[in-house]
Amino acid sequence: MEFSREKIVRQATRAGRRTLELGKEAGGRVRRFSKRTWGILTVCIVLIAGGLWWFFRPEPPKPVYPVVEVEPVGTDDIEIYGEYVGRIRAQQFVEIRARVEGFLEKMLFEEGTYVRRGQPLFIIDPKVYEARVNKARAQLNKDKALAQKAERDLQRIRPLYEQNAASQLDLDNAVASYESATAAVAMSEADLTQAETALSYTTVSSPISGYISERSVDIGTLVSPNGKSLLATVVKSDTVRVDFSMTGLDYLKSKARNVNIGQKDTTRKWNPYITITLPDNTPYPLRGLVDFADPQVDPETGTFSVRAEMANPDRILLPGQFTKVRLLLDVREHATVIPTKAVVIEKGGAYIFVIRPDSVAERRMIELGPEVGNRVIIERGAVPGEKIVVEGFHKLTHGDKVEPVPAPTPAPAAATESENPEN
């Protein structure tokens, strides 16, 4: 309840007069006060009125400070990624070619199916090569017979020569015949091996396990090593390789953090790995480890090639596809991080508002590091635990007193499948 000073004084005066009237009625006689008494009485009345006004005075209005939302400066292990364009290729891509000349007689597989290493794929007309094997084997048998005869002749001549019953010429001729026959046997054996090898080439087998393409020639076509010899291709794609290019600047940044792209480092808890995106922009559930980086930069593009190996058990990835590659470049452990929305960037640099313990806003210049998601790393200018303004800084100047309130905690995101599960 509010009272004015004049109203309180009037009420006090009426109360005093009423008291005098009552005193007159009780005493039965009127008493006249002196001026001094009236003065004292007036002073008392004023003091009483002033005390009542002081007691019932309205409270002064409190100053209104701007309300700002604040968050503490935090620390976290921040993963830093780079994004590139990559191309998928098979771990092995083998061309099946004819190694001998002949007419293609049979195809022993279904196009596009999985074939195993050593599985027969094509049959080339073997008749000519079988005949060559038979001829080489017959010649070998003939040479072996001649070698045996030459050996028996030598065994007969040698004792006669020791008894002076045969001349040195006879012995030399026998030795020469034996050695010539032995060499002929070795030559025939080589011819037989060569003929048998050529015959084995008439059955074309798969050198690796993988998926085979459609045939490149029709049955009945004359194939040869020097002519139209490509029969099909076999692709091993249960493991694929992802090729992409990085800039020289990326290399320097990695070296500055002692990260060697393409090399494993047992001193770290992590190694550079990649994740890729499928053609429908969904993440591929497995990740690949970077196992190679070109030691030199292409002078025409200013980039160097990097390769990662990735498992492909369900053949989701097809060789030749282009994809988006996300490479883990670095992990900043215990980095100082703040929300990106708390940073104000001007021509002179970046700054934030820090709230001191007395609720005064301090404008502080900072040095920004990499930005990851909705957070940014602070290299210098902020200390973990300090409270910074995340909402309402547009109405502040340095030194303003504010009313800080905690920023609302964001609702947890719905659980989703991890983008980088372990292989």
C-alpha positions in Angstrom: 0.0 0.0 0.0 1.3 3.4 -1.0 0.9 6.6 1.2 1.7 10.2 0.3 3.5 12.4 2.8 0.6 15.0 2.9 -2.0 12.4 3.6 0.1 11.0 6.5 0.6 14.4 8.0 -3.2 15.2 7.8 -4.1 12.0 9.5 -1.5 12.6 12.2 -2.9 16.1 12.8 -6.5 14.9 13.1 -5.4 12.2 15.5 -3.7 14.9 17.7 -6.7 17.2 17.7 -9.0 14.3 18.6 -6.7 13.5 21.5 -6.9 17.1 22.8 -10.7 17.1 22.5 -10.9 13.9 24.5 -8.6 15.4 27.1 -10.9 18.4 27.4 -14.0 16.3 27.8 -12.2 14.1 30.4 -10.8 16.9 32.4 -13.9 19.0 32.1 -11.9 22.1 31.4 -10.0 23.6 28.5 -6.3 23.9 28.7 -4.4 26.3 26.5 -1.0 25.2 25.3 2.0 27.5 24.8 3.6 28.1 21.4 6.6 26.1 22.5 4.4 23.1 23.4 2.6 23.4 20.1 5.9 23.5 18.3 7.2 20.4 20.1 3.9 18.7 19.3 4.2 19.6 15.6 7.7 18.3 15.4 6.7 15.0 17.0 3.8 14.7 14.5 6.2 15.4 11.6 8.7 12.8 12.9 5.9 10.2 13.3 4.6 11.0 9.8 8.1 10.7 8.3 8.7 7.4 10.1 5.4 6.0 8.8 6.3 7.2 5.2 9.8 5.6 5.5 8.3 2.3 6.7 5.6 2.2 4.1 7.6 3.7 1.2 7.6 1.7 -2.1 10.8 -0.2 -3.0 12.9 1.4 -5.7 12.6 -0.4 -9.1 15.4 -2.9 -9.8 17.7 -2.3 -12.8 16.8 -4.6 -15.8 19.8 -6.4 -17.3 19.7 -8.2 -20.7 19.1 -11.9 -20.4 21.6 -14.1 -22.3 22.0 -17.8 -22.7 25.4 -19.2 -21.7 27.3 -22.5 -22.0 30.6 -23.5 -20.5 33.6 -24.0 -22.7 34.2 -27.7 -23.0 36.9 -30.2 -24.1 36.5 -33.2 -26.3 38.4 -35.5 -28.6 37.5 -34.1 -32.0 37.8 -36.2 -35.2 38.8 -34.1 -38.3 37.8 -35.4 -41.7 38.5 -34.5 -45.3 36.1 -35.1 -48.2 37.2 -36.3 -51.6 35.9 -37.9 -54.8 37.1 -41.5 -55.2 36.8 -44.4 -57.7 36.3 -48.0 -56.8 38.3 -50.7 -58.5 38.7 -54.4 -58.0 41.5 -55.8 -55.9 42.3 -58.1 -58.9 41.3 -57.7 -62.5 42.6 -60.5 -64.7 42.2 -60.9 -68.4 41.8 -64.4 -69.7 43.7 -64.8 -73.0 44.5 -67.7 -75.3 48.1 -68.9 -75.1 47.9 -71.3 -78.1 46.4 -71.1 -81.5 43.3 -73.0 -82.3 39.5 -73.0 -82.7 37.5 -72.4 -79.6 35.4 -75.5 -79.0 33.7 -75.2 -75.6 32.8 -72.7 -72.9 32.5 -74.4 -69.5 31.0 -71.6 -67.3 28.0 -69.3 -67.1 28.7 -65.7 -67.7 28.6 -63.4 -64.7 28.9 -66.2 -62.2 31.6 -66.9 -59.5 34.5 -69.1 -60.7 37.2 -70.6 -58.6 40.9 -70.6 -59.1 41.9 -73.5 -61.5 38.4 -74.0 -62.8 38.3 -74.8 -66.5 36.7 -72.0 -68.6 37.4 -72.7 -72.3 38.5 -75.6 -74.4 40.6 -74.9 -77.6 40.8 -77.7 -80.2 43.5 -80.0 -78.7 44.0 -82.4 -81.6 47.1 -80.8 -83.1 48.7 -80.5 -79.7 47.9 -84.1 -78.7 49.6 -85.2 -81.9 52.7 -83.1 -81.1 52.8 -84.7 -77.6 52.6 -88.2 -79.1 55.4 -87.3 -81.6 57.6 -85.9 -78.9 57.0 -88.9 -76.7 57.9 -91.3 -79.6 61.1 -89.4 -80.3 62.0 -89.5 -76.7 61.5 -93.3 -76.6 63.7 -93.6 -79.7 66.5 -91.5 -78.3 66.4 -93.4 -75.0 66.9 -96.7 -77.0 69.8 -95.2 -78.9 71.3 -94.0 -75.6 71.0 -97.4 -74.1 72.8 -99.0 -77.1 75.5 -96.3 -76.9 76.0 -97.0 -73.2 76.4 -100.8 -73.8 78.9 -100.2 -76.7 80.9 -98.0 -74.4 80.9 -100.6 -71.6 82.2 -103.2 -74.1 85.0 -101.0 -75.6 86.4 -99.7 -72.3 87.7 -103.1 -71.0 89.1 -103.9 -74.5 90.9 -100.6 -74.6 92.4 -101.3 -71.1 93.7 -104.6 -72.5 95.1 -102.9 -75.7 92.6 -104.9 -77.7 90.9 -101.6 -78.9 92.4 -98.4 -80.1 92.0 -94.9 -78.6 89.9 -94.0 -81.6 87.4 -96.7 -80.9 87.1 -95.6 -77.3 86.6 -91.9 -78.3 83.9 -92.9 -80.8 82.1 -94.9 -78.2 82.2 -92.1 -75.7 81.0 -89.5 -78.3 78.2 -91.8 -79.3 77.1 -92.2 -75.7 77.2 -88.5 -74.9 75.4 -87.6 -78.1 72.6 -90.1 -77.3 72.3 -88.8 -73.8 72.0 -85.2 -75.1 69.4 -86.3 -77.6 67.3 -87.8 -74.7 67.5 -84.6 -72.8 66.4 -82.7 -75.9 63.5 -85.0 -76.5 62.4 -84.7 -72.9 62.3 -80.9 -73.3 60.3 -81.2 -76.5 57.9 -83.5 -74.8 57.5 -81.0 -71.9 56.9 -78.2 -74.3 54.3 -80.2 -76.2 52.5 -81.2 -73.1 52.5 -77.6 -71.8 51.0 -76.4 -75.1 48.4 -79.1 -74.9 47.6 -78.0 -71.3 47.0 -74.5 -72.7 44.1 -75.8 -74.8 42.2 -76.0 -71.5 41.9 -72.4 -70.3 41.5 -72.2 -66.5 40.8 -69.3 -64.2 44.0 -68.0 -62.5 42.0 -66.4 -59.6 38.7 -66.8 -57.8 36.2 -64.2 -58.7 33.3 -63.2 -60.9 33.7 -63.7 -64.6 32.5 -61.4 -67.4 30.7 -62.4 -70.5 32.8 -64.1 -73.2 34.6 -61.9 -75.6 34.6 -64.4 -78.5 32.1 -66.9 -79.9 32.5 -70.6 -80.0 34.2 -71.7 -83.2 36.4 -68.5 -83.4 40.1 -69.0 -84.2 42.1 -67.6 -81.4 45.8 -67.2 -81.0 48.4 -65.6 -78.7 49.2 -62.9 -81.2 45.7 -62.2 -82.5 42.2 -62.1 -81.0 43.2 -63.7 -77.7 41.1 -62.0 -75.1 38.4 -64.5 -74.0 36.9 -63.0 -70.8 37.9 -61.2 -67.6 37.7 -62.3 -64.0 37.2 -59.8 -61.2 38.0 -60.4 -57.6 35.8 -57.9 -55.8 35.1 -59.3 -52.3 37.7 -56.8 -51.4 37.9 -53.5 -53.3 40.3 -50.6 -53.5 39.2 -47.0 -53.3 41.5 -44.5 -55.2 41.3 -40.7 -54.5 43.6 -37.7 -54.6 44.7 -35.4 -51.9 46.3 -31.9 -52.2 49.8 -31.0 -51.1 48.2 -28.8 -48.4 46.5 -31.8 -46.9 49.8 -33.6 -46.8 51.5 -30.6 -45.0 48.7 -30.4 -42.4 49.0 -34.1 -41.7 52.8 -33.9 -41.3 52.3 -31.0 -38.9 50.4 -33.4 -36.7 52.8 -36.3 -37.2 50.3 -38.2 -39.2 51.8 -40.2 -42.1 49.0 -41.0 -44.7 49.3 -44.5 -45.9 51.5 -45.8 -43.0 50.3 -47.5 -39.8 51.4 -46.0 -36.6 51.3 -48.2 -33.5 51.9 -45.3 -31.2 48.5 -43.9 -31.9 45.1 -45.2 -30.9 43.8 -44.6 -34.4 44.9 -44.8 -38.0 43.6 -43.0 -41.1 40.5 -44.8 -42.4 37.8 -43.9 -44.9 34.1 -44.2 -45.2 32.2 -43.9 -48.5 28.8 -43.1 -49.7 26.7 -45.3 -52.0 25.0 -44.0 -55.1 21.7 -43.4 -53.2 23.7 -41.1 -50.7 23.5 -43.7 -47.9 26.7 -44.5 -46.0 28.4 -47.8 -46.7 28.4 -49.8 -43.4 32.0 -50.8 -43.5 35.2 -48.7 -43.5 38.5 -49.1 -45.2 42.1 -48.5 -44.0 44.4 -46.3 -46.0 47.4 -48.5 -47.0 49.1 -46.5 -49.7 50.0 -42.9 -50.6 52.0 -41.9 -53.6 55.4 -40.5 -52.6 55.3 -37.7 -55.2 52.8 -35.0 -56.3 51.5 -34.9 -59.9 52.8 -31.5 -61.2 49.8 -31.1 -63.5 47.2 -31.4 -60.8 49.1 -30.6 -57.6 47.7 -33.7 -56.0 49.0 -37.1 -55.0 47.2 -40.5 -55.1 45.9 -42.3 -52.0 44.5 -45.8 -51.8 42.4 -47.5 -49.3 41.3 -51.2 -49.1 37.8 -52.0 -48.1 35.9 -55.3 -47.6 33.0 -55.9 -50.0 31.6 -59.3 -48.9 28.1 -58.7 -50.4 29.4 -57.1 -53.7 27.5 -53.9 -52.9 30.4 -51.9 -54.4 31.1 -52.4 -58.1 34.4 -51.6 -59.7 34.4 -48.5 -61.7 31.9 -46.6 -59.5 32.6 -43.1 -58.3 31.9 -42.3 -54.7 32.3 -39.7 -52.0 35.2 -40.5 -49.7 35.4 -39.2 -46.1 38.9 -39.6 -44.7 39.9 -39.3 -41.0 42.8 -36.9 -41.1 43.4 -36.3 -37.4 42.1 -36.7 -33.9 42.5 -33.6 -31.7 42.6 -35.1 -28.2 41.3 -32.9 -25.3 40.6 -30.0 -27.7 38.9 -26.8 -26.4 35.6 -26.5 -28.3 32.7 -24.1 -28.3 29.4 -23.9 -30.3 29.9 -22.3 -33.7 26.9 -20.0 -33.1 28.8 -18.3 -30.2 31.5 -17.0 -32.5 31.2 -13.5 -34.1 33.5 -13.0 -37.1 34.4 -9.5 -38.2 37.0 -8.0 -40.4 39.4 -7.7 -37.5 39.0 -11.3 -36.5 36.8 -13.6 -34.4 35.6 -12.9 -30.9 33.2 -14.3 -28.2 31.6 -12.8 -25.1 32.8 -14.4 -21.9 30.7 -13.9 -18.7 32.8 -13.1 -15.7 31.8 -14.3 -12.2 30.3 -10.8 -11.5 28.0 -11.3 -14.5 29.8 -8.8 -16.7 30.3 -9.6 -20.4 33.8 -9.5 -21.6 34.5 -9.2 -25.4 37.5 -11.5 -26.1 39.4 -12.1 -29.3 40.0 -15.8 -30.2 42.0 -17.9 -32.7 39.8 -20.4 -34.5 40.8 -24.0 -35.4 39.0 -26.5 -37.6 35.2 -26.5 -37.5 33.5 -29.9 -37.0 29.8 -30.1 -37.2 28.2 -27.3 -35.1 31.3 -26.9 -33.0 34.6 -25.2 -33.6 38.0 -25.8 -32.0 39.6 -22.8 -30.2 43.3 -22.6 -30.4 43.7 -19.6 -28.1 41.5 -17.2 -26.3 39.2 -19.5 -24.2 39.7 -21.6 -21.1 37.7 -24.8 -20.4 35.0 -24.1 -17.8 34.5 -20.4 -18.7 30.9 -19.4 -19.5 30.3 -17.9 -22.9 27.3 -16.3 -24.5 25.6 -18.5 -27.1 22.3 -16.5 -27.5 21.8 -12.8 -27.1 25.3 -11.5 -27.8 24.0 -9.2 -30.5 22.7 -6.8 -27.8 25.9 -6.7 -25.8 29.0 -4.5 -25.7 32.1 -5.0 -23.7 31.6 -4.4 -20.0 27.8 -4.8 -20.0 26.2 -6.4 -16.9 23.9 -9.3 -17.9 21.6 -11.8 -16.5 23.0 -15.2 -17.6 20.7 -18.2 -17.9 21.8 -21.7 -18.9 21.2 -22.6 -22.5 18.6 -25.3 -23.0 20.0 -28.8 -23.5 19.2 -30.1 -27.0 17.0 -33.1 -27.1 18.9 -36.4 -27.8 18.9 -37.5 -31.4 17.1 -40.7 -32.3 19.4 -43.7 -32.3 20.7 -44.4 -35.7 23.1 -47.0 -37.1 26.7 -46.0 -36.8 28.3 -44.7 -40.0 31.7 -46.2 -39.1 31.3 -49.6 -37.5 34.3 -51.8 -37.4 35.0 -54.1 -40.2 
